[in-house]
Amino acid sequence: MKKCGIYSRVSTSMQNEAEYSSCDAQKDRVMSYIKSQEDLEFFKEYSDPAFSGKDLERPALQELFKDITQKKIDMVFPFAYTMQSDGSISDQAGLSDSEWKKFIKLARSKNIEVIPTIMTSDGGIVHANL
C-alpha cells in the first residue's frame, strides 16, 4: 500500500471559517479518490488554512517537507490549481515556479510521487475544456 498525504491551503480566514471550507472540500475530493484505489491508503492531511501563499513558511507545508525527507509518505496530492469559470487555471498552492521546482525535486529525490490536483465547483467546466 502506498501512503498518501494531502496538502490543502486557503489564503484567507474567511475562506477557512465557512462551515464547509475549501480545505475540507479539497481533502474530501482527494480522499474519495484514495478510497477508490486498492493500492492507496490515507496517511495524513497537511493543511494551512488562512496562510498566505507568498512563501514557504507555512506550518503544514514545513511538516510535509519533513515527512517527505523522512520518507513517511509515498505520494502527495497538493491542491495546486483552481479552474475558473472561464476555463482558465490559477495557482492555488501559491508556490512560485522556482518553489514548485524545489518541491518536486525534493519529492523526486525521495521517490515520492506528486499528483497536483485541480479544484473546480463545476464539473462541466472540466469536461468543456477536455
N, C-alpha and C positions, 0 to 999 in steps of 0.2 A: 504494500500500500504506500502511495505517495502522500506525504504530509503536506497540507496546503495552508498557506497563510493568505489573508485578505487584508489589503491596505485600503482604507477609506479616509476621506477628508472632506470637510466643508470649510469655507473660509470665514463664515460669519456666525455669531452666536444665534442670530435669528433663524438661520437655516438649521442649526442644531437643536433649537428649543421647540421645534414643531413636534407634535405628538408622534408622528412617524417621520423621522428625519431622513435626510438624504443619505446619511451614513447607514441608517437602518436599511434603507432600500438597496443601497449598494451591497451590503452584506447579504441580504436576503436573496438577491439575484445570483450572486456567486454561490451561495450555499445550495441553492436549488440545482445549480449545475454540478457541484461537487457530489451531492447526494445521488445524482443520476448516473454517476460513473463508478463502476465497481472497483476500480483501482485507485480511487482517491479518498482521502479522509481529511476532515477539517482539523487543523491544529490550533490556530489562533487568529483572532482578528486584531489588527493593528489600526487603531482609529484615532485620528487627530481632528476632533470636532472643534470648529471655530479657531483654527490655526491658519495663519497666512501661508500662502504658497511661495512667498518671496525667497525663502532659503530652506536649507535642510534641517534647521534647528527646530524640529518638531519631536516631542517625546516618543510617540509611537513609531515614527519613521526611524528614529535612532535605535529603538528596540528591534525593529525589523532588520536593520543593518547588522546589529549584534547577532541576531538569530541566524541570519544568512552566513555571517562569518563563522559561527559555531556549527553550521550545517544542521540546524534543528528542523529545517523545512526542506522540501524537495521542489515545491512550486510556490509561486506567489502571484496573486491576482491583484495588481494595483488598479484602482479606478483611474484610468489615465485620461479619458476623454469623455466629453458630453456632446451628443449630437443635438444641434439646434433645430428648430422647426423648419429652417430653410435648407436643411441637409448639411450645413457646414459643421465641422468638428472643432471644438475648442478644448484646450488643455485643462483638465480637471485636477490633475495631481499638482499642478503648479510648479513643475520642475522645468528648468531651462533645458535647452538641448544638451549642453555640456553636463548638467546634473543627471539627466536621463542616461547619458552615455556612461557616467561613473556608476550609476545604479546597475545598469545592465552588465557592465564589465565586472563589477563585484559579484553579481549573481552567477554569471557565466564561469568565473574563476572557481566557483564552488559547485559547478554543475547543477545549478538551480534554474529551473525554467521560469521565465517571466511571461505571464499571459496578460498583457494590457487589455482592459475591458472598456466598453463604451456604454454609457448610460443614456437612455432616452425614455421619455414617458409615452412616446407614441411609436409603436412598432411599425406602423405604416410608413414612417419616415425612413426607417432602415430598409424596408422592402422596396420603397421607391428609389432608393439610391443604390441598390444592388444590381 
